[in-house]
Amino acid sequence: MGKFSNGPGWIDVETMCRAMSALHSGEVGLTFLPAGIGSTGGLSVAASIMLNVLPGSKIPPCVSVVKNWPCGQHSTMEGHAFALLHELDFKISTVYQNEELWK
């Protein structure tokens, strides 16, 4: 991975964003927003792709997944962001598997 410890680093997150952007013909990005009130709410992290779709397409122009951090599964923000990108990739695949889009 991109850092000298266990788990993914920011280089891995960047590489995953670039790879997904190329694979799915869109722009993948992460958004970090404060969650809750004051300093105790943590962060709301969104992984999104803005797809390059033709006018009139039934494919949505944007697909996103959102989860708060800190969470019980990831000890680092990099690990959380990397896992969220995997979830986004799965959600994109479910959008493309929707047979109603092709009828």
N, CA, C and O atoms as CSV, one atom per row, in Angstrom:
chain,resi,resn,atom,element,x,y,z
A,1,MET,N,N,0.835,-1.177,0.000
A,1,MET,CA,C,0.000,0.000,0.000
A,1,MET,C,C,0.882,1.244,0.000
A,1,MET,O,O,2.108,1.135,0.030
A,2,GLY,N,N,0.278,2.402,-0.033
A,2,GLY,CA,C,1.011,3.637,-0.247
A,2,GLY,C,C,1.702,4.230,0.950
A,2,GLY,O,O,2.301,5.297,0.820
A,3,LYS,N,N,1.658,3.613,2.104
A,3,LYS,CA,C,2.370,4.146,3.251
A,3,LYS,C,C,3.075,3.015,3.974
A,3,LYS,O,O,2.860,1.844,3.663
A,4,PHE,N,N,3.912,3.358,4.933
A,4,PHE,CA,C,4.734,2.351,5.600
A,4,PHE,C,C,4.067,1.828,6.867
A,4,PHE,O,O,4.676,1.827,7.937
A,5,SER,N,N,2.837,1.390,6.752
A,5,SER,CA,C,2.128,0.754,7.865
A,5,SER,C,C,1.022,-0.105,7.276
A,5,SER,O,O,0.911,-0.241,6.058
A,6,ASN,N,N,0.224,-0.668,8.126
A,6,ASN,CA,C,-0.870,-1.515,7.657
A,6,ASN,C,C,-1.997,-0.672,7.091
A,6,ASN,O,O,-2.322,0.386,7.630
A,7,GLY,N,N,-2.580,-1.134,6.026
A,7,GLY,CA,C,-3.738,-0.467,5.449
A,7,GLY,C,C,-3.374,0.509,4.352
A,7,GLY,O,O,-2.200,0.808,4.132
A,8,PRO,N,N,-4.399,1.007,3.660
A,8,PRO,CA,C,-4.181,1.918,2.545
A,8,PRO,C,C,-3.765,3.311,3.014
A,8,PRO,O,O,-4.061,3.724,4.135
A,9,GLY,N,N,-3.076,4.016,2.131
A,9,GLY,CA,C,-2.681,5.404,2.383
A,9,GLY,C,C,-3.340,6.317,1.359
A,9,GLY,O,O,-4.131,5.863,0.532
A,10,TRP,N,N,-3.016,7.598,1.415
A,10,TRP,CA,C,-3.628,8.564,0.514
A,10,TRP,C,C,-3.241,8.315,-0.940
A,10,TRP,O,O,-4.021,8.617,-1.843
A,11,ILE,N,N,-2.053,7.772,-1.180
A,11,ILE,CA,C,-1.667,7.445,-2.558
A,11,ILE,C,C,-2.579,6.363,-3.113
A,11,ILE,O,O,-2.956,6.405,-4.284
A,12,ASP,N,N,-2.934,5.399,-2.279
A,12,ASP,CA,C,-3.858,4.335,-2.698
A,12,ASP,C,C,-5.235,4.912,-3.000
A,12,ASP,O,O,-5.881,4.508,-3.968
A,13,VAL,N,N,-5.687,5.851,-2.178
A,13,VAL,CA,C,-6.983,6.493,-2.384
A,13,VAL,C,C,-6.970,7.253,-3.712
A,13,VAL,O,O,-7.908,7.145,-4.501
A,14,GLU,N,N,-5.904,8.024,-3.958
A,14,GLU,CA,C,-5.795,8.766,-5.215
A,14,GLU,C,C,-5.775,7.820,-6.422
A,14,GLU,O,O,-6.450,8.065,-7.421
A,15,THR,N,N,-5.008,6.754,-6.320
A,15,THR,CA,C,-4.917,5.788,-7.414
A,15,THR,C,C,-6.269,5.150,-7.695
A,15,THR,O,O,-6.648,4.967,-8.852
A,16,MET,N,N,-6.993,4.813,-6.637
A,16,MET,CA,C,-8.323,4.219,-6.802
A,16,MET,C,C,-9.285,5.213,-7.465
A,16,MET,O,O,-10.064,4.826,-8.335
A,17,CYS,N,N,-9.236,6.479,-7.066
A,17,CYS,CA,C,-10.094,7.495,-7.691
A,17,CYS,C,C,-9.802,7.608,-9.179
A,17,CYS,O,O,-10.722,7.657,-9.996
A,18,ARG,N,N,-8.532,7.650,-9.529
A,18,ARG,CA,C,-8.146,7.779,-10.942
A,18,ARG,C,C,-8.561,6.543,-11.740
A,18,ARG,O,O,-9.063,6.668,-12.858
A,19,ALA,N,N,-8.358,5.373,-11.184
A,19,ALA,CA,C,-8.711,4.128,-11.874
A,19,ALA,C,C,-10.217,4.032,-12.099
A,19,ALA,O,O,-10.667,3.675,-13.188
A,20,MET,N,N,-10.994,4.352,-11.063
A,20,MET,CA,C,-12.448,4.284,-11.204
A,20,MET,C,C,-12.951,5.321,-12.199
A,20,MET,O,O,-13.882,5.049,-12.957
A,21,SER,N,N,-12.349,6.503,-12.206
A,21,SER,CA,C,-12.735,7.546,-13.166
A,21,SER,C,C,-12.536,7.060,-14.593
A,21,SER,O,O,-13.402,7.247,-15.448
A,22,ALA,N,N,-11.394,6.438,-14.847
A,22,ALA,CA,C,-11.105,5.941,-16.195
A,22,ALA,C,C,-12.011,4.772,-16.560
A,22,ALA,O,O,-12.524,4.708,-17.678
A,23,LEU,N,N,-12.209,3.855,-15.632
A,23,LEU,CA,C,-12.996,2.659,-15.898
A,23,LEU,C,C,-14.463,2.976,-16.184
A,23,LEU,O,O,-15.071,2.380,-17.073
A,24,HIS,N,N,-15.023,3.913,-15.432
A,24,HIS,CA,C,-16.456,4.197,-15.527
A,24,HIS,C,C,-16.778,5.459,-16.331
A,24,HIS,O,O,-17.933,5.884,-16.363
A,25,SER,N,N,-15.786,6.060,-16.975
A,25,SER,CA,C,-15.993,7.274,-17.788
A,25,SER,C,C,-16.689,8.376,-17.002
A,25,SER,O,O,-17.765,8.846,-17.371
A,26,GLY,N,N,-16.053,8.769,-15.923
A,26,GLY,CA,C,-16.594,9.833,-15.086
A,26,GLY,C,C,-15.502,10.437,-14.233
A,26,GLY,O,O,-14.317,10.176,-14.441
A,27,GLU,N,N,-15.908,11.244,-13.272
A,27,GLU,CA,C,-14.975,11.882,-12.342
A,27,GLU,C,C,-15.316,11.448,-10.925
A,27,GLU,O,O,-16.397,11.751,-10.420
A,28,VAL,N,N,-14.388,10.734,-10.280
A,28,VAL,CA,C,-14.588,10.248,-8.920
A,28,VAL,C,C,-13.931,11.218,-7.944
A,28,VAL,O,O,-12.818,11.690,-8.177
A,29,GLY,N,N,-14.626,11.506,-6.857
A,29,GLY,CA,C,-14.072,12.396,-5.838
A,29,GLY,C,C,-14.614,12.070,-4.469
A,29,GLY,O,O,-15.580,11.323,-4.320
A,30,LEU,N,N,-13.974,12.645,-3.475
A,30,LEU,CA,C,-14.376,12.482,-2.076
A,30,LEU,C,C,-14.716,13.845,-1.497
A,30,LEU,O,O,-14.068,14.843,-1.811
A,31,THR,N,N,-15.732,13.879,-0.653
A,31,THR,CA,C,-16.130,15.100,0.033
A,31,THR,C,C,-16.144,14.819,1.524
A,31,THR,O,O,-16.691,13.808,1.963
A,32,PHE,N,N,-15.544,15.712,2.307
A,32,PHE,CA,C,-15.489,15.584,3.762
A,32,PHE,C,C,-16.207,16.775,4.368
A,32,PHE,O,O,-15.825,17.921,4.132
A,33,LEU,N,N,-17.250,16.507,5.152
A,33,LEU,CA,C,-18.024,17.559,5.791
A,33,LEU,C,C,-18.137,17.284,7.284
A,33,LEU,O,O,-18.212,16.125,7.692
A,34,PRO,N,N,-18.151,18.335,8.108
A,34,PRO,CA,C,-18.354,18.106,9.538
A,34,PRO,C,C,-19.735,17.496,9.788
A,34,PRO,O,O,-20.721,17.891,9.166
A,35,ALA,N,N,-19.790,16.549,10.688
A,35,ALA,CA,C,-21.066,15.923,11.056
A,35,ALA,C,C,-21.378,16.280,12.505
A,35,ALA,O,O,-20.467,16.434,13.318
A,36,GLY,N,N,-22.627,16.409,12.820
A,36,GLY,CA,C,-23.009,16.682,14.199
A,36,GLY,C,C,-22.789,18.125,14.596
A,36,GLY,O,O,-22.607,19.012,13.763
A,37,ILE,N,N,-22.812,18.323,15.912
A,37,ILE,CA,C,-22.694,19.666,16.479
A,37,ILE,C,C,-21.361,19.785,17.209
A,37,ILE,O,O,-20.977,18.887,17.958
A,38,GLY,N,N,-20.665,20.882,16.993
A,38,GLY,CA,C,-19.405,21.117,17.689
A,38,GLY,C,C,-18.310,20.190,17.212
A,38,GLY,O,O,-18.289,19.772,16.055
A,39,SER,N,N,-17.401,19.875,18.118
A,39,SER,CA,C,-16.236,19.077,17.741
A,39,SER,C,C,-16.430,17.584,17.965
A,39,SER,O,O,-15.487,16.811,17.791
A,40,THR,N,N,-17.629,17.162,18.346
A,40,THR,CA,C,-17.837,15.757,18.693
A,40,THR,C,C,-18.522,14.946,17.610
A,40,THR,O,O,-18.753,13.751,17.794
A,41,GLY,N,N,-18.850,15.562,16.492
A,41,GLY,CA,C,-19.650,14.867,15.491
A,41,GLY,C,C,-18.876,14.040,14.486
A,41,GLY,O,O,-19.481,13.242,13.770
A,42,GLY,N,N,-17.573,14.195,14.402
A,42,GLY,CA,C,-16.804,13.478,13.394
A,42,GLY,C,C,-17.007,14.083,12.022
A,42,GLY,O,O,-17.311,15.269,11.892
A,43,LEU,N,N,-16.839,13.270,11.011
A,43,LEU,CA,C,-16.960,13.726,9.626
A,43,LEU,C,C,-17.935,12.858,8.847
A,43,LEU,O,O,-18.039,11.652,9.073
A,44,SER,N,N,-18.640,13.491,7.935
A,44,SER,CA,C,-19.457,12.779,6.964
A,44,SER,C,C,-18.624,12.715,5.688
A,44,SER,O,O,-18.219,13.746,5.153
A,45,VAL,N,N,-18.373,11.511,5.206
A,45,VAL,CA,C,-17.522,11.315,4.032
A,45,VAL,C,C,-18.375,10.766,2.894
A,45,VAL,O,O,-19.075,9.766,3.052
A,46,ALA,N,N,-18.307,11.433,1.748
A,46,ALA,CA,C,-19.045,10.987,0.565
A,46,ALA,C,C,-18.066,10.643,-0.542
A,46,ALA,O,O,-17.129,11.395,-0.810
A,47,ALA,N,N,-18.283,9.515,-1.176
A,47,ALA,CA,C,-17.554,9.140,-2.388
A,47,ALA,C,C,-18.567,9.209,-3.523
A,47,ALA,O,O,-19.634,8.598,-3.451
A,48,SER,N,N,-18.228,9.958,-4.571
A,48,SER,CA,C,-19.170,10.187,-5.662
A,48,SER,C,C,-18.482,10.068,-7.009
A,48,SER,O,O,-17.273,10.262,-7.134
A,49,ILE,N,N,-19.287,9.744,-8.017
A,49,ILE,CA,C,-18.822,9.798,-9.393
A,49,ILE,C,C,-19.834,10.599,-10.197
A,49,ILE,O,O,-21.041,10.373,-10.115
A,50,MET,N,N,-19.317,11.533,-10.970
A,50,MET,CA,C,-20.143,12.272,-11.917
A,50,MET,C,C,-19.880,11.622,-13.266
A,50,MET,O,O,-18.799,11.762,-13.839
A,51,LEU,N,N,-20.885,10.907,-13.764
A,51,LEU,CA,C,-20.747,10.133,-14.993
A,51,LEU,C,C,-20.932,11.008,-16.222
A,51,LEU,O,O,-21.743,11.933,-16.219
A,52,ASN,N,N,-20.181,10.714,-17.265
A,52,ASN,CA,C,-20.327,11.399,-18.549
A,52,ASN,C,C,-21.436,10.694,-19.321
A,52,ASN,O,O,-21.187,9.722,-20.034
A,53,VAL,N,N,-22.666,11.194,-19.173
A,53,VAL,CA,C,-23.813,10.567,-19.835
A,53,VAL,C,C,-24.346,11.478,-20.933
A,53,VAL,O,O,-24.207,12.700,-20.877
A,54,LEU,N,N,-24.951,10.859,-21.920
A,54,LEU,CA,C,-25.550,11.612,-23.013
A,54,LEU,C,C,-26.889,12.199,-22.572
A,54,LEU,O,O,-27.558,11.628,-21.710
A,55,PRO,N,N,-27.287,13.329,-23.150
A,55,PRO,CA,C,-28.596,13.904,-22.828
A,55,PRO,C,C,-29.709,12.890,-23.103
A,55,PRO,O,O,-29.698,12.215,-24.133
A,56,GLY,N,N,-30.650,12.787,-22.197
A,56,GLY,CA,C,-31.754,11.857,-22.340
A,56,GLY,C,C,-31.465,10.459,-21.823
A,56,GLY,O,O,-32.350,9.603,-21.843
A,57,SER,N,N,-30.259,10.211,-21.366
A,57,SER,CA,C,-29.897,8.896,-20.842
A,57,SER,C,C,-30.650,8.622,-19.542
A,57,SER,O,O,-30.909,9.534,-18.757
A,58,LYS,N,N,-30.992,7.366,-19.331
A,58,LYS,CA,C,-31.642,6.980,-18.079
A,58,LYS,C,C,-30.631,6.698,-16.973
A,58,LYS,O,O,-31.008,6.505,-15.817
A,59,ILE,N,N,-29.353,6.673,-17.326
A,59,ILE,CA,C,-28.303,6.470,-16.326
A,59,ILE,C,C,-28.177,7.754,-15.517
A,59,ILE,O,O,-28.112,8.835,-16.103
A,60,PRO,N,N,-28.139,7.670,-14.192
A,60,PRO,CA,C,-28.038,8.886,-13.382
A,60,PRO,C,C,-26.693,9.583,-13.605
A,60,PRO,O,O,-25.672,8.914,-13.766
A,61,PRO,N,N,-26.682,10.906,-13.615
A,61,PRO,CA,C,-25.429,11.629,-13.838
A,61,PRO,C,C,-24.478,11.584,-12.641
A,61,PRO,O,O,-23.288,11.867,-12.780
A,62,CYS,N,N,-25.002,11.229,-11.472
A,62,CYS,CA,C,-24.162,11.173,-10.270
A,62,CYS,C,C,-24.588,9.990,-9.400
A,62,CYS,O,O,-25.777,9.748,-9.195
A,63,VAL,N,N,-23.601,9.265,-8.898
A,63,VAL,CA,C,-23.840,8.148,-7.982
A,63,VAL,C,C,-22.958,8.395,-6.763
A,63,VAL,O,O,-21.775,8.704,-6.907
A,64,SER,N,N,-23.527,8.261,-5.557
A,64,SER,CA,C,-22.778,8.548,-4.328
A,64,SER,C,C,-23.070,7.539,-3.230
A,64,SER,O,O,-24.130,6.914,-3.192
A,65,VAL,N,N,-22.102,7.401,-2.345
A,65,VAL,CA,C,-22.291,6.680,-1.088
A,65,VAL,C,C,-21.722,7.563,0.021
A,65,VAL,O,O,-20.724,8.256,-0.177
A,66,VAL,N,N,-22.365,7.533,1.188
A,66,VAL,CA,C,-21.968,8.402,2.299
A,66,VAL,C,C,-21.931,7.589,3.583
A,66,VAL,O,O,-22.840,6.807,3.860
A,67,LYS,N,N,-20.873,7.778,4.364
A,67,LYS,CA,C,-20.760,7.162,5.685
A,67,LYS,C,C,-19.975,8.083,6.602
A,67,LYS,O,O,-19.094,8.818,6.158
A,68,ASN,N,N,-20.302,8.037,7.875
A,68,ASN,CA,C,-19.613,8.878,8.860
A,68,ASN,C,C,-18.337,8.228,9.365
A,68,ASN,O,O,-18.216,7.004,9.423
A,69,TRP,N,N,-17.389,9.083,9.730
A,69,TRP,CA,C,-16.130,8.656,10.340
A,69,TRP,C,C,-15.863,9.536,11.539
A,69,TRP,O,O,-16.097,10.739,11.431
A,70,PRO,N,N,-15.400,9.049,12.660
A,70,PRO,CA,C,-14.897,7.703,12.885
A,70,PRO,C,C,-16.012,6.660,12.894
A,70,PRO,O,O,-17.173,6.940,13.191
A,71,CYS,N,N,-15.599,5.457,12.555
A,71,CYS,CA,C,-16.536,4.339,12.527
A,71,CYS,C,C,-15.871,3.141,13.197
A,71,CYS,O,O,-14.677,3.174,13.494
A,72,GLY,N,N,-16.621,2.117,13.427
A,72,GLY,CA,C,-16.106,0.927,14.094
A,72,GLY,C,C,-15.250,0.033,13.217
A,72,GLY,O,O,-14.607,-0.889,13.721
A,73,GLN,N,N,-15.228,0.285,11.916
A,73,GLN,CA,C,-14.518,-0.598,11.000
A,73,GLN,C,C,-13.135,-0.105,10.599
A,73,GLN,O,O,-12.261,-0.916,10.293
A,74,HIS,N,N,-12.916,1.212,10.595
A,74,HIS,CA,C,-11.658,1.764,10.072
A,74,HIS,C,C,-11.017,2.692,11.099
A,74,HIS,O,O,-11.653,3.614,11.610
A,75,SER,N,N,-9.763,2.432,11.385
A,75,SER,CA,C,-9.066,3.248,12.376
A,75,SER,C,C,-8.466,4.516,11.771
A,75,SER,O,O,-8.138,5.451,12.501
A,76,THR,N,N,-8.319,4.557,10.436
A,76,THR,CA,C,-7.753,5.739,9.791
A,76,THR,C,C,-8.724,6.301,8.765
A,76,THR,O,O,-9.569,5.585,8.229
A,77,MET,N,N,-8.589,7.587,8.504
A,77,MET,CA,C,-9.418,8.236,7.492
A,77,MET,C,C,-9.113,7.656,6.108
A,77,MET,O,O,-10.017,7.502,5.287
A,78,GLU,N,N,-7.838,7.335,5.848
A,78,GLU,CA,C,-7.469,6.766,4.561
A,78,GLU,C,C,-8.159,5.424,4.334
A,78,GLU,O,O,-8.668,5.153,3.246
A,79,GLY,N,N,-8.172,4.595,5.361
A,79,GLY,CA,C,-8.832,3.301,5.267
A,79,GLY,C,C,-10.326,3.445,5.040
A,79,GLY,O,O,-10.924,2.692,4.271
A,80,HIS,N,N,-10.925,4.420,5.716
A,80,HIS,CA,C,-12.352,4.682,5.570
A,80,HIS,C,C,-12.661,5.137,4.139
A,80,HIS,O,O,-13.601,4.643,3.516
A,81,ALA,N,N,-11.868,6.075,3.627
A,81,ALA,CA,C,-12.082,6.593,2.274
A,81,ALA,C,C,-11.892,5.492,1.229
A,81,ALA,O,O,-12.664,5.399,0.275
A,82,PHE,N,N,-10.872,4.666,1.408
A,82,PHE,CA,C,-10.594,3.579,0.460
A,82,PHE,C,C,-11.748,2.583,0.437
A,82,PHE,O,O,-12.167,2.142,-0.634
A,83,ALA,N,N,-12.261,2.227,1.607
A,83,ALA,CA,C,-13.394,1.297,1.683
A,83,ALA,C,C,-14.644,1.910,1.056
A,83,ALA,O,O,-15.428,1.211,0.414
A,84,LEU,N,N,-14.824,3.208,1.242
A,84,LEU,CA,C,-15.977,3.888,0.667
A,84,LEU,C,C,-15.907,3.872,-0.869
A,84,LEU,O,O,-16.933,3.766,-1.540
A,85,LEU,N,N,-14.703,3.977,-1.409
A,85,LEU,CA,C,-14.545,3.891,-2.863
A,85,LEU,C,C,-14.922,2.503,-3.377
A,85,LEU,O,O,-15.493,2.379,-4.461
A,86,HIS,N,N,-14.610,1.464,-2.611
A,86,HIS,CA,C,-15.033,0.104,-2.992
A,86,HIS,C,C,-16.556,0.010,-2.985
A,86,HIS,O,O,-17.143,-0.606,-3.874
A,87,GLU,N,N,-17.198,0.616,-1.990
A,87,GLU,CA,C,-18.659,0.619,-1.938
A,87,GLU,C,C,-19.246,1.374,-3.120
A,87,GLU,O,O,-20.256,0.961,-3.690
A,88,LEU,N,N,-18.605,2.495,-3.490
A,88,LEU,CA,C,-19.066,3.255,-4.643
A,88,LEU,C,C,-18.962,2.412,-5.910
A,88,LEU,O,O,-19.879,2.417,-6.731
A,89,ASP,N,N,-17.875,1.700,-6.074
A,89,ASP,CA,C,-17.700,0.851,-7.251
A,89,ASP,C,C,-18.814,-0.190,-7.331
A,89,ASP,O,O,-19.344,-0.453,-8.411
A,90,PHE,N,N,-19.169,-0.781,-6.194
A,90,PHE,CA,C,-20.259,-1.761,-6.167
A,90,PHE,C,C,-21.587,-1.095,-6.533
A,90,PHE,O,O,-22.377,-1.663,-7.286
A,91,LYS,N,N,-21.835,0.108,-6.001
A,91,LYS,CA,C,-23.084,0.804,-6.300
A,91,LYS,C,C,-23.167,1.162,-7.785
A,91,LYS,O,O,-24.240,1.072,-8.381
A,92,ILE,N,N,-22.051,1.567,-8.383
A,92,ILE,CA,C,-22.025,1.860,-9.817
A,92,ILE,C,C,-22.386,0.595,-10.602
A,92,ILE,O,O,-23.139,0.657,-11.574
A,93,SER,N,N,-21.851,-0.542,-10.178
A,93,SER,CA,C,-22.149,-1.789,-10.894
A,93,SER,C,C,-23.628,-2.135,-10.800
A,93,SER,O,O,-24.190,-2.674,-11.753
A,94,THR,N,N,-24.272,-1.839,-9.676
A,94,THR,CA,C,-25.709,-2.119,-9.561
A,94,THR,C,C,-26.511,-1.185,-10.461
A,94,THR,O,O,-27.551,-1.585,-10.984
A,95,VAL,N,N,-26.049,0.056,-10.652
A,95,VAL,CA,C,-26.725,0.980,-11.568
A,95,VAL,C,C,-26.669,0.428,-12.986
A,95,VAL,O,O,-27.671,0.438,-13.701
A,96,TYR,N,N,-25.502,-0.053,-13.391
A,96,TYR,CA,C,-25.357,-0.586,-14.743
A,96,TYR,C,C,-26.075,-1.923,-14.936
A,96,TYR,O,O,-26.416,-2.277,-16.064
A,97,GLN,N,N,-26.306,-2.663,-13.866
A,97,GLN,CA,C,-27.011,-3.942,-13.971
A,97,GLN,C,C,-28.529,-3.766,-13.985
A,97,GLN,O,O,-29.256,-4.737,-14.192
A,98,ASN,N,N,-29.012,-2.557,-13.770
A,98,ASN,CA,C,-30.431,-2.297,-13.785
A,98,ASN,C,C,-30.965,-2.425,-15.214
A,98,ASN,O,O,-30.729,-1.556,-16.053
A,99,GLU,N,N,-31.675,-3.502,-15.476
A,99,GLU,CA,C,-32.134,-3.798,-16.829
A,99,GLU,C,C,-33.104,-2.749,-17.379
A,99,GLU,O,O,-33.232,-2.602,-18.594
A,100,GLU,N,N,-33.776,-2.030,-16.505
A,100,GLU,CA,C,-34.734,-1.010,-16.958
A,100,GLU,C,C,-34.033,0.091,-17.757
A,100,GLU,O,O,-34.655,0.745,-18.595
A,101,LEU,N,N,-32.730,0.297,-17.494
A,101,LEU,CA,C,-31.997,1.343,-18.207
A,101,LEU,C,C,-31.853,1.031,-19.685
A,101,LEU,O,O,-31.717,1.940,-20.503
A,102,TRP,N,N,-31.881,-0.246,-20.031
A,102,TRP,CA,C,-31.572,-0.649,-21.409
A,102,TRP,C,C,-32.808,-0.938,-22.247
A,102,TRP,O,O,-32.683,-1.267,-23.426
A,103,LYS,N,N,-33.985,-0.823,-21.672
A,103,LYS,CA,C,-35.217,-1.129,-22.417
A,103,LYS,C,C,-35.755,0.092,-23.123
A,103,LYS,O,O,-36.783,0.014,-23.795
